[in-house]
Amino acid sequence: MRDQNIKPGRWYYGLAVLVFIIGCLLFGLLLFKKLNGLMDGLTRITVPAETDITFSQPGTYTVFYEYQSFVGNKLFYTEKNLAGLECTIVSQASGSRIPLSPTSIDLEYSFAGRKGVSVLEFTIEEPGIYEFSCPYPEGKSEIVLAIGQGLIGKFVRIIVGGIAIFFISAAIGVALALRTFFKRKEMLNRR
């Protein structure tokens, strides 16, 4: 009895592995592209500085201290622990000062040559231009702050989407391999 006459063929096992590998590649690609986009979407400033920032959406924003970063062509490697940073945010439209507070959730990241930790958060009620000022103490190195909105939710959605792709491809691969195994076994038993 020739094994080549048994249907489905053994190549279906290879197809099951291929489906799994493609799922793993999509998982990796999704994580890399989306996380990179998430990091690139942050507004980066160097301090000490006083700069105008346009916030186009109302909501809560997080300020990250990037102790390893780059802005333009300049690389920054500073101490991970930060002391003495006092920032203010003032609405140009109303002149009102926006309260800043320590972050409610400690976040830390290391991605694409950048390392950062959450330090402050604030809430913008109205979109517009805001003056962001951080007179960092004299004698301290210039540092990078990165500001973004909704990062936790975006990060969770990226991770959940990537994991879903991984598990769906794994389930399809396993289902295809098991179906092939049981169909081949059934054909062998009939002979």
N, C-alpha and C positions, 0 to 999 in steps of 0.2 A: 504494500500500500504506500503510495507516494504522498508525502506531506504537502506537496504543492497543490494537490487537488482539494485540500481542506479549505473551506471558505468560512469566515473571512481569512485572508492571508496574514502571515506574520508581519507584513509591512504595516498593518494597523497599529501594532505596538509602537513602531517608530513614529507613526502619525500622532499617537497619544503623547509621546515624549516631546514631539515637535510643538504640539499645542501648549504643553506646559512651559517649554522654553520660550515660546513667543509671549506667553503671559508674563513670565519673569522679566523679559526684556521690556515689555510695555510698562510693567510695574516700576522698573528702574528708570525708564525714560520719563514717565509721568512724574515721579518724585523729583528727579533732577530738574526738569524744565519748570515745573510748577513752583518748587521751592526756590529755584533761582529767580523766577519772576517775582515771587513774594519778597525776596531780599532786595531785588532791584527796585521794587515799588516803594521802598522806604525813602523818605526825604532825609538826606545827610547834610549836616552842617558841622563846621569845626568851631570850637569855642576855645578861648573867649571870643564872643561875637555878639553882634546885635543885627538880626536879619529879619526881613519880612517873609512870611510863609503864607501861601494861600491854601486854606483848608476848604475843599469843595463840598464836603459832606459834614453834616452835624454828627455828633457822637463822641465816643471815648477814644482818645489817642494814647499811645504808649510811647515813651521816650526811652530808647536803649542807649546805653554807653557801649560803644564798640571799641574795645581795648586792642583789637587787632582789626585793621580796616585799611581802606584806601579811598581817597577822594581825588578825582582827577588822576594825576600821575604820582601823587604823593602817598607813600605808605606810612601807616601809623602803628607803632607797637608801644603800648603804654601799660602801666600797672593795671592789673585786673580790679583791684580795690580802689574805689573812688571816694574821695572825701572832699568836702568843701564846695560842692557844686550847688549853686543857688540860681535858679532860672525864674524868669517871669514871662508871662504871655499877656499882651494887651491888645484888645480889639481896636483896629484903626477906625472902624465905623462908629463905635460907641465910646471908646476910650476906657471901657471897663476892663479890669484886670481879671484874668481867668485863673482860678485856684489850681495849683499843682499839688499832688500828693504822692507819697511813695506807692509803688505798684501794689495792687491787691494780690496779684499772683506773680511769683518770681519766675521769670522766663530767662533761659540762657540758650544761645545758639552758637553753632560752629558750622559754617557752610560757605563754600566757594571763597576761601581765603579770608573770611570775616568771622570774628568772634565777638559776641555781645551779650549784655545782660540788661534786663529791664530795670530802670531806676525810678521813673516818674510816670504819672498818668494825669490826664486832664480831659475835661469834656467841653466840646464846642457846641453851643446851642444854635448858632447861626453861621452858615458858610461865609467866608470872606477872607480878608487879609489881616493877619495878626503879626504884631511885632514880637519876635522871640528873642529874648536876651539872656545870656549866661555870662556874667562877669566872673569867670573862673579866677581863683586867687593868683596873684602875681608869683612868679617863680615856678609855677607849675607848667608842665608840658601842655602843648596844644592837644586837644582830644577831639574825638568824633562822636557826635550824637546822631542817632537815626530815629526818625519819628514816623509812626505808621498807625493805621486804624484797623481794628478788627482782626489782628494777626492770629489770635488764638483760634477763632472760628475758621479762618481760612486755612490755617495749618491742620486743624482737625479734619476738615473736608478733604484736603489733599491726601492725608494719611488714610482716611477711610476709603476714599476712591481707589487709591493704590492697592490697599489690602483687598478690596472687593475684586479688582482685576486679577490679583494673584490667586485668590481662592476660587474664583469662577473658572479660571484656566486650569487650575489643579483639579477641580471637580470634573470638568469636561475630559481632561486627560485620563483621570482614574476611571471614569465611566466608560470611556472608549476602550481602555485596556481591559476592564472587567468584562464588558460586552464581548470583546474579541475572544477573551479566554474562555468564557462559558459557551459561546457559539462553536468555537473550535473543539471544545471538549464534547459537546453534544454531537457534532459530526463524527468525531472519533468513536464515540460509544455506539453510534448507529452502524458502524462498519464491522 
